[in-house]
């Protein structure tokens, strides 16, 4: 199998929770819930695509390259989610602090989902 963008999306299952629509880039999928990765996983439970975290690939498809030294924080706390709206680019230190405190999700993200 070729590691194309179209092939990537074959491994994504969108959980129903319709609140908004993203344009044709996302195949007009209605979403707000987690987009579950159904492909291969690493030993920590994260999706893998071509040797890279599937969540990183999804974020780069949506926003472009992730700055060097930055990581992706799953705001939904679901390691298999590849919904770019559920991810935030943060420093490794910030990601570690959030994990140690428990899921301290940014207030503006939570407010937008009510």
C-alpha positions in Angstrom: 0.0 0.0 0.0 1.3 3.5 -0.9 1.4 6.0 1.9 -0.9 8.6 0.3 -3.3 10.9 1.9 -6.2 9.1 0.4 -4.9 5.8 1.8 -4.4 7.4 5.3 -8.1 8.4 5.5 -9.2 4.8 4.7 -8.0 4.0 8.3 -10.2 6.7 10.0 -13.6 6.1 11.5 -15.5 9.2 12.4 -17.5 8.8 15.6 -21.0 10.5 15.3 -21.5 13.7 17.1 -22.5 16.2 14.4 -22.0 19.8 15.4 -20.0 21.4 12.5 -18.7 20.6 9.0 -15.3 21.1 7.6 -15.0 21.8 3.9 -14.3 19.3 1.1 -10.7 18.7 2.2 -12.1 16.5 4.9 -14.5 14.9 2.4 -17.4 16.9 3.9 -17.5 14.7 7.0 -19.7 16.1 9.7 -17.8 15.8 13.0 -17.0 17.0 16.4 -16.4 13.7 18.0 -13.2 11.7 17.9 -11.9 10.4 14.5 -10.7 6.9 15.5 -7.5 5.5 13.9 -8.2 1.9 12.9 -4.7 1.1 11.4 -1.6 -0.1 13.1 -0.7 1.0 16.6 2.5 1.3 18.6 3.2 -0.2 22.0 1.7 2.8 23.8 -1.6 2.7 21.9 -1.0 5.5 19.4 -1.8 5.0 15.8 1.1 4.6 13.3 1.3 5.6 9.7 4.6 5.1 7.8 6.6 5.0 11.0 5.1 8.3 12.3 2.3 8.9 14.7 -1.0 9.0 12.8 -2.2 12.0 14.9 0.9 13.9 13.7 0.1 13.0 10.1 -3.5 14.1 10.4 -2.4 17.4 12.0 0.1 18.1 9.2 -2.5 17.4 6.6 -4.7 19.9 8.2 -2.3 22.7 9.2 1.1 22.0 7.6 4.4 21.0 9.1 4.7 20.7 12.9 7.5 23.0 14.1 10.7 21.2 15.1 10.8 20.2 18.8 7.0 20.5 19.2 4.6 17.6 19.9 0.8 17.1 19.5 -1.4 17.1 22.6 -4.6 15.2 22.4 -7.1 17.6 24.0 -9.7 14.8 24.0 -7.2 12.5 25.8 -7.9 9.8 23.2 -4.6 8.5 21.8 -6.3 7.0 18.8 -8.0 10.2 17.8 -6.8 11.9 14.6 -9.3 14.7 14.5 -7.2 17.9 14.1 -9.7 19.9 16.1 -8.9 17.7 19.1 -5.1 18.4 18.9 -2.9 21.2 19.9 0.8 21.8 19.0 2.7 22.3 22.3 6.2 21.9 23.7 7.1 18.5 25.0 7.4 20.1 28.5 3.8 21.4 28.3 2.5 18.1 27.1 4.3 16.4 30.1 2.9 18.9 32.5 -0.7 18.4 31.3 -0.3 14.6 31.5 1.0 14.8 35.1 -1.8 17.2 36.2 -4.4 14.9 34.6 -6.2 16.2 31.5 -6.1 20.0 32.1 -7.8 20.8 28.8 -7.7 24.5 27.7 -10.9 26.3 28.7 -11.6 27.7 25.3 -11.5 24.2 23.8 -14.1 23.0 26.3 -16.3 26.0 25.9 -16.5 25.6 22.2 -17.9 22.1 22.6 -20.8 22.9 24.9 
